[in-house]
Amino acid sequence: MRGSSFRYLSKQGLHSLVANRLMTLASVGVLTACLILVGVATLFSANVDSLVEYLGEQNETVVYIGKDLSEEQIAQVDSQIRGISGLSAVTYVSKEEVLETYKGYMEEYAVLFDDFEEDNPFRANYRVVVEDLNQLDEIVAQLEAIEGVEDVSPPTELASVFLSIQRAVNVGGWVLVAVLSLVSIVVISNTIRITVFARRKEISIMKYVGATNAFIRWPFFVEGMSVGLIAALVSSGVVMGAYAIVLHYAGDLSGFWNSLLGVSLLPLSQVWYWLLGGFAAFGILIGSLGTATSIHKYLEV
């Protein structure tokens, strides 16, 4: 296709947007609503992933070692634990530190622990943090296999709850995206179909005089992609603006909610370009598919 033909056909597609402005407005509105819901679902899913990752980092697996281990044996255990891949943090807690911790928990009765100074009944342990909760069982098995480790106490049930929530949100998000994509394709397809039907005789004449399918399709593709791009710009502005408000109010929270949401929510600077690019690509793709499904039968002359 020559440059002059390309420009002419693109102008025809943009002219069709104005000529059919009511249907264009309806298509943009429906697609914008769908994209907003897709954006909200995507952001929610991404933040749930971030929250699960953050909570996973806060839950420690306690590795108890034998009471009668020598300094050399403890050093060997220490080396093997730190050599396991997939651990983001490893902290050694001596028997004395455990005793002092319990004294802090029961300050009013701390005197009861004085008898434990000479014969400390507590066991030294390691507090380890697993980077990926999906690897928890595998890492626990490696820890239990280390000679000198007596017991491993992982947060298995809590990790299972976190991972179940994460999977449910991700599956629900993908299902919502698929449904809304189908709705958008149908709406834009119907819009383009009305335009194509009104120009069906013109298309037939163009086919008879030798116009290629690509020559006939291009204005309609421009129309569909323009609808998708306009909807993408509007929806990205709405979603990013709403998300900025959520982040603002999340920063004003206090106590538990501040420590949870204030740390785990993804900053806007980290997601805005993904949202904008994703909306643009999704809108153009849906617009193109809607055009392809509506014009095909009219090219069979």
Buried (B, 14 or more C-beta within 10 A) or exposed (E): EEEEEEEEBBEBBBEBBEEBEEBBEBBBEBBBBBBBBBBBBBBBBBBBBBBBBBBBBEBBBBBBBBEEBEEEBBEBBBEBBEEBEBBEEBEBBBBEEBBBEBBEEEEEEEEEBEEBEEEBEBBBBBEBBBBEBEBBEEBBEBBEEBEBBEEBEBBEEBBEEBBEBBEEBBEEBEEBBEEBBEBBBBBBBBBBBEBBEEBEEEBEEBBEEEEEBEBBBBBBBBBBBBBBBBBBBBBBBBBBEBBEEBBEEBEEEEEEEEEBBBEBBBEBEEBBEEBBEBBBEBBBBBBBBBBBBBBEEBBEE
